[in-house]
Amino acid sequence: MSESDLANFLLQYLPFTPRGLAVSIGADETASMSMSVDRAELEESGLLTGHFRAAAQLLPERCSLAGEWGVQAEQGKLRFTCLSAQLNDADLPQTAAELVTGAMANALNRKLEELNVAPQRLAWSDGEIEIYA
């Protein structure tokens, strides 16, 4: 899976429309992304909860969203670990970061299931993840 493959996947499956999406895959076994998103779409996505949802009313119409994840193959699925997640350069609360992480992981694992791919091992290089089933 190349950076462009991962970016195309995210464009299809994120619960909002990312703009200016940039994806980076590192040999250090991390994947990161950055984008901008409309505040209204972010609010409608269900990813903002509790006090953070109320605070989102103060955000500008277009927000920046960025994060970095570790990814491992575990029992035939990909498991994502959020290393950092920021909205307009402020750290997302853990619950919001977990919702973003879960949405990406669930969508990618569903797609792999459709392709009858059960990841057993990942091999990382700069710009690419090889998935071994």
C-alpha positions, 0 to 999 in steps of 0.5 A, a space after each residue: 500500500 503506497 501513500 497514494 493508495 492510503 490517501 485514496 482510501 481515506 478520501 473514500 471512507 472518512 466520515 467527512 470530506 478531507 481537503 488538501 489531504 497529505 499522507 506519509 508512511 515512514 520506515 519507522 512503522 508510522 503513518 501520518 496524515 494532515 488535511 483541512 476539513 469544514 467545521 460543519 462536516 466535522 460536527 456532523 461526522 459524530 467524531 466530536 463528543 461531549 464538551 469538545 463538541 460544544 467547544 467546536 462551535 468556536 472553531 473557524 469554518 475550515 479547520 486543520 486536522 493532523 495525526 500520526 498512527 502506529 499500525 500493526 497486524 494482529 489476528 488477521 486485522 490491522 490495529 491502529 495506535 494513535 500517537 498524536 492527533 491535533 485539530 487546529 494545532 490543539 491536541 484532540 482529547 483522547 476520546 475524540 482521537 480514539 473515535 477518529 482512530 476507530 473510524 479509520 481502522 474499521 473502514 480499512 479492516 472492512 475493505 481488507 475483508 472484502 478483498 479476502 485479505 487477513 493481514 499477518 505481518 507488515 513490512 514498512 519502508 518510506 512511502 509504502 507498507 507491504 501487507 502479508 496475509 
